[in-house]
Amino acid sequence: MGDGIGGPVMDCLSGNMFRMYVTHFRKDNSEEYGKMEKIHIVKVENDTSQQVDRTIEDLEMALKGKFVTCNVQYRDKKTDVLFCNVFIQNPPEGF
């Protein structure tokens, strides 16, 4: 896919999945995205821990309430979950 979306992490669903409130979209995205998307983490960039076996508590400490951007790899058609590389960012100005 190669699309990009961004927004704050609302809640963590497991050690490798969270729900994001999508506030930013890349202009050249090829797909449509909802205001709330479930994200399955393929890889977390800018995270020094790089834990493979994260607990939900680990993920909450690392991401909950933070602004992240996601490079979308693909959407699982059965579960409607996005598989993404996740980047922890500073929130955009005015956010």
Order of alpha helices (4+ residues) and beta strands (2+ residues): beta-beta-beta-beta-alpha-beta-beta
